């Protein structure tokens, strides 16, 4: 059963079973003004069903914003056995802990990123 749970994220993302990592990309904000990327190990050494790794968030919008143009953080993923496949993610960056519960999609139909005090459009996909 444990090996099936570990293989589930790889199958859902369409990544070859022998891949060393899952590369994610995404965007969020009302105008897609933030982009992120993550390179997550495809196998959890602790044997849990949750995968996690480093995250880079970049401000790519044309409007001025407070803070640096790029910050580092972490992302944790948990995959649900639903149809269509869903992912639950926790992003921690720049002092914020935000959550996402939705589908992997390159369009804005992915869902919302819920942060303290705000929820913004969010899309995440495998690269």
Order of alpha helices (4+ residues) and beta strands (2+ residues): alpha-beta-beta-beta-beta-beta-beta-beta-beta
